[in-house]
Amino acid sequence: MGKNYFLSTDPSMDRIMNVVIALARETYVLKDRLSIVERKLDEVGVVTRADLDEYKPSSDIEEGEILAARDEFVQSVLGPLTKDHKK
């Protein structure tokens, strides 16, 4: 699985947290690719695998939207792990 992100006194808790991080990472990749599919469909009506693999934001505004969506996702998944989490 790679790097351990948490160093608790309970190894099983570390494994669970590493699973959560791995699932969050994979979920974000899926959300990101779906967002690209939606943008390309809006632009040209069709999407190829190459479109997904080669996609680059067309403007600073679009890149900012992507980064904001990423930050929101990270906060929604990992926010509850922080002691100052607000619902």
Secondary structure as a PSIPRED ss2 file (coil, helix, strand):
# PSIPRED VFORMAT (PSIPRED V4.0)

   1 M C   1.000  0.000  0.000
   2 G C   1.000  0.000  0.000
   3 K C   1.000  0.000  0.000
   4 N C   1.000  0.000  0.000
   5 Y C   1.000  0.000  0.000
   6 F C   1.000  0.000  0.000
   7 L C   1.000  0.000  0.000
   8 S C   1.000  0.000  0.000
   9 T C   1.000  0.000  0.000
  10 D C   1.000  0.000  0.000
  11 P H   0.000  1.000  0.000
  12 S H   0.000  1.000  0.000
  13 M H   0.000  1.000  0.000
  14 D H   0.000  1.000  0.000
  15 R H   0.000  1.000  0.000
  16 I H   0.000  1.000  0.000
  17 M H   0.000  1.000  0.000
  18 N H   0.000  1.000  0.000
  19 V H   0.000  1.000  0.000
  20 V H   0.000  1.000  0.000
  21 I H   0.000  1.000  0.000
  22 A H   0.000  1.000  0.000
  23 L H   0.000  1.000  0.000
  24 A H   0.000  1.000  0.000
  25 R H   0.000  1.000  0.000
  26 E H   0.000  1.000  0.000
  27 T H   0.000  1.000  0.000
  28 Y H   0.000  1.000  0.000
  29 V H   0.000  1.000  0.000
  30 L H   0.000  1.000  0.000
  31 K H   0.000  1.000  0.000
  32 D H   0.000  1.000  0.000
  33 R H   0.000  1.000  0.000
  34 L H   0.000  1.000  0.000
  35 S H   0.000  1.000  0.000
  36 I H   0.000  1.000  0.000
  37 V H   0.000  1.000  0.000
  38 E H   0.000  1.000  0.000
  39 R H   0.000  1.000  0.000
  40 K H   0.000  1.000  0.000
  41 L H   0.000  1.000  0.000
  42 D H   0.000  1.000  0.000
  43 E H   0.000  1.000  0.000
  44 V H   0.000  1.000  0.000
  45 G C   1.000  0.000  0.000
  46 V C   1.000  0.000  0.000
  47 V C   1.000  0.000  0.000
  48 T C   1.000  0.000  0.000
  49 R H   0.000  1.000  0.000
  50 A H   0.000  1.000  0.000
  51 D H   0.000  1.000  0.000
  52 L H   0.000  1.000  0.000
  53 D H   0.000  1.000  0.000
  54 E H   0.000  1.000  0.000
  55 Y C   1.000  0.000  0.000
  56 K C   1.000  0.000  0.000
  57 P C   1.000  0.000  0.000
  58 S C   1.000  0.000  0.000
  59 S C   1.000  0.000  0.000
  60 D H   0.000  1.000  0.000
  61 I H   0.000  1.000  0.000
  62 E H   0.000  1.000  0.000
  63 E H   0.000  1.000  0.000
  64 G H   0.000  1.000  0.000
  65 E H   0.000  1.000  0.000
  66 I H   0.000  1.000  0.000
  67 L H   0.000  1.000  0.000
  68 A H   0.000  1.000  0.000
  69 A H   0.000  1.000  0.000
  70 R H   0.000  1.000  0.000
  71 D H   0.000  1.000  0.000
  72 E H   0.000  1.000  0.000
  73 F H   0.000  1.000  0.000
  74 V H   0.000  1.000  0.000
  75 Q H   0.000  1.000  0.000
  76 S H   0.000  1.000  0.000
  77 V H   0.000  1.000  0.000
  78 L H   0.000  1.000  0.000
  79 G H   0.000  1.000  0.000
  80 P H   0.000  1.000  0.000
  81 L H   0.000  1.000  0.000
  82 T C   1.000  0.000  0.000
  83 K C   1.000  0.000  0.000
  84 D C   1.000  0.000  0.000
  85 H C   1.000  0.000  0.000
  86 K C   1.000  0.000  0.000
  87 K C   1.000  0.000  0.000
